[in-house]
Amino acid sequence: MTASRLVPCPHCGQPAAFEPSNRWRPFCSQRCREIDLGAWAREDYRVPDRGRDGAPPGVEDDPQDFPN
């Protein structure tokens, strides 16, 4: 028999069995899984938009940069 592979829960960091018998994997519990789902629903996980030129959001293009 092989030992369970334990991974840290993405929410609380407690060890969680990463195997089919853990129905909440990679989380340790339903509670941690639902907290993470709520964070996704609130859009807490975001990737910053750097625009097409790599400028931070809110920096407008200068019209002089474009040929007539």
Buried (B, 14 or more C-beta within 10 A) or exposed (E): EEEEEBBEBBBEEEEBBEEEEBEBBBBBBEEBBEBBEEEEEEEEEEEEEEEEEEEEEEEEEEEEEEEE
